[in-house]
């Protein structure tokens, strides 16, 4: 059942303004005109008229900020042993929902989400005692020469060691993980058949798991196919006999190894965030 009051359609604005857009390009459902909207929510994902998912990422960043605030309030009332479960349940579940659809974008556009993720990581797993000790001493009673606060005082705790110690994936690597896992399930079980028919497997001997790609685009099929080709090379996947749980375990181990590369404190996107241009010589592991 479709409600004509809540149903909308999206479209690009026209250059000709001689006639109102609502009259020129009006759509009808059962004789009732549909309202044109610039964005709409479908299955929890906000789809905008440009199909760039900027609106979804903006609203997701606000939602993640709210989740961090809730976790901050309940954290001290719950045992440390379940903090990681709380993070996965109340934060990462929102962050990773539909990420294979809206996550294929530049590092800069993912920066607000990564900032929100790092804030939550500091709240849940950071050194709270060291943070509070900074503000427990008045500047007047500090040792001579240390009254003036430098940039080191205001520097936040580095999150990369926390990601490594807790075996957590950054938002960039969550996109890589979910895309590769979804493509693997589609190719292994050939379902849904509508998506499987859009994938083009190579017929060359020894490269039966390679996906042939068409012209570059921002769509899921092209982006996920490129990520899968990088993944299959890194994990040396020659067929689909490997079980799904074993594949997910190897994939996560690969990503965590990439996150440990480089400097121990600072993030290096070219090393720590896997994409279709990843250098397989640096993080290749044995199956």
N, C-alpha and C positions, 0 to 999 in steps of 0.2 A: 504494500500500500504506500503510495507516494502522496505526501501532502503538498498541495499546490501553494500553500501559504509559506511553508518553510523551505521549499525547493528552489534552488537558484541555478544559474548557469554562468559560466565564465567566458570571457572573450576579450580580444584585444581592442582597444579604442580605435575608431576610424578617424582618418584625417578630414573627411568631409563633414562639416558641422552644419550644413544647410538644413538637414533634417534631424530631429532628435534620434539618438541611438536607440532608445527604447521602442520607437515606432518603426525604424528601418529594419532592425534585426530582432524583432520580437519573436519569441518562441511560445508555443501554446501546448498545454496538456489538458486534454478533454475539453477544449474550447476555452480554457482559462489561461490568461497570459502569465508567464513566469517572470519574476524579477531578476534583473541582472545584478550580480554581486561581483566584487573584486576578489573575494576569497571566500572559501567555504571549507568546512571540516568534514572529512570523510574517513570513517573508521579511526578517528583519533589523530589524523594527520591533516594539517591545514594546507589546502591547495590554493595557490594564488593564480592570477591570470597570466603571469609570466612563467609559471611552472619552475621557478627557481627556489621555492620553499624558504624564502627569506622570512616571511611572516611566521612560519612554523618555528624556525630557529629562534626568532625573537621572543615569541611567547613561551617556548620551551626554556629559555634562559631565565625568564621570570619565575616559571614553575619550579625550576631547580633551586633558585634562591629561596623560595618558600620552603621547599623540602629540607634545605640545609638548616633553616631556622628551626624547624620542628625537630630535627635530629639533635641540634644543639641543646634544646630544652630537655629532651628525654635521655640524652646520653649518660649523664652522671647518675641517673636513677636505675640504670640497667647494668648488668655485669659486662665486663670487658669481652668475655668470650663470645657474646652475640653481637658485638659492634659491627663485625664484618657482614653478618647476615642482615643487619639493619641497613647497611649501606647498599647491599645488593637489592634488597626488597623495596626500600623507600626512596632510593635515589637512582641507582643504575638502571632499574626497571623502566623509569621514565626516560632516562638518557638514551637507552638503546632501543626503545620502541620505534619501529619503522625506520631505523637508521640507515638501512640499505636503500631506502627511497630518497631521503633528504641529506644523507651524509656525504654524498659525492661532490664535494665543493673544495674550495681552497682552504689552506691553513688559516688565513686571516678571517674568513667567514666563520670558522669553527672556534675562533679565539674566545668569544664570550662564553661559549659552552665549556671550553677547557678551563677558563678562569673560574666558572661556577663549580666545576668538578674539583679543581685544586682547593677551593675554599672548603668544600665539604670534606675533602681528604684531611685537611688540617684540623677540622673540627673533630672528626671521628678518630683519627689515629695520630695526630700531632702531639708535640710535647707541650701540654697545657701549662704545666708547672713552670717551665722556663719562660713561657709567654707572660704569665702573671707576675713572675719575679721582676720583670723589667720595670713594672710600674709600682712596685712596693716600696721603693726607696726614693725619698725626696731628693731633688737635685742639689739642695743645700748641704746634704750630708754625704755627698759623693766625694771620693778622693780628689785632691787638688789636680786640676788638669782634665778631669772627666765630667765637670759640670755641664759643659756644652755637649749636647747630644749630636752624634754624627749619624751618617746614613746607615752605619752598621746597627744602630739601635732600632731603627725603623724597618730594617730588612726582615722580610717574612721568612718563615721556615721553608727550606727547600722541600718540594714535594716528590722529587724523583726518587730519593731513597725510600720514601714511604710507599710509593707505587711498587718498588722492587721488593721491599720486605713483605708487603701484604699480597703480592702477586695480583695486582689490579691493572686493568688495561685503560689507557687513555682513550678519549673519545675518538681520536683518529684511528687507533688500532681496533677499537670496537667496530668501526665501520669495516675495516679489513677483515676482521674475524667473522662478522655476520654475513658479509657478502660471499666470502669463500665457503662458509658452511652452507649457505642456502644454495649456491651453485652446485656444490657437491651432492646435496640431497636431490636436486633436480636431475642431475646427470645419472646418479646411481639408481634412483627409483623411478625415473622418467615420469614424475608427477610434480606439479600439475602439467598435463600434457600440452596445454596452451603455451606455457613458458618453455618447455622442452623443445617444441617445434621452432621456437625463435633462435635457439642455440645451434651453432654449426660446428660439429665435431670434425676434426681432421681425419682423413682416411689414409694418411701416410703411415707406413709400417714403423712401429716404435713410438709414434706420437698420437696414439688413439685418444689420449685425454686432452689434447691441445684443442682449444676453441679458436676458430677462425673469426676474426672481427671485421666488421664493415667500416664505413666511414666514421670518424670520431664523433661522439655525441655525449651529452650529459645524462642519457638514459641509463636505466639499471642494466639492461642487457649488455651494452658496450662496456660500461665501467666495471661491472662484476666479471665480465669475460676477461678483461685485461688483468684484474686482480687474481682471478683463478689461474691464468697462465703463469703469473709470477709465483703463485703459491705452489702449483704442481711441480715447478722447476726446483723450488727451494726444498720441497719435501720429497722429491724424486718419485712422484706418483705416476706409475705406468699403466695402471688399470684401476677398476673400481671394486676390487675384491676386499679392500680394507674396510673394516667395520666403521660405522659412523662415530662411535665413542672413541675409538682409537684415532681416527682422523682429527676429531676435535681436540683431543689431548695433545697430539703432535703439533697442531696448529697453534694452540695456546702456548706451548713450550717455545715454539719458534718466535712468537710475538714477544714473549717475556724476555727472551734472549736479545732481541733487537732493542727493547727498552733499556737493557743494562749497558748497551754500547756507549762509548764516548765518555764524557766527563760524568763523574758520580753525582754531581749536584745540579747541573744545568741541562735543559732539554736541547737536543740538536735534531731538528725536524728531518734532516737528510739521513740520519742514522736511526733515530728512535721511532719514527712514524713510518710504517710500511705502506707502500703504494705500488702502483704498477711499474714504477721505474726503480724498484729496490735493487740494490746490488747483492746478488746471491752469494758472492764470494765471501762476504763478511759474516753472514749468520747462518750459512747452510748447515743443517743437521742431518744425521743419519736416521733413516726410517727404522 
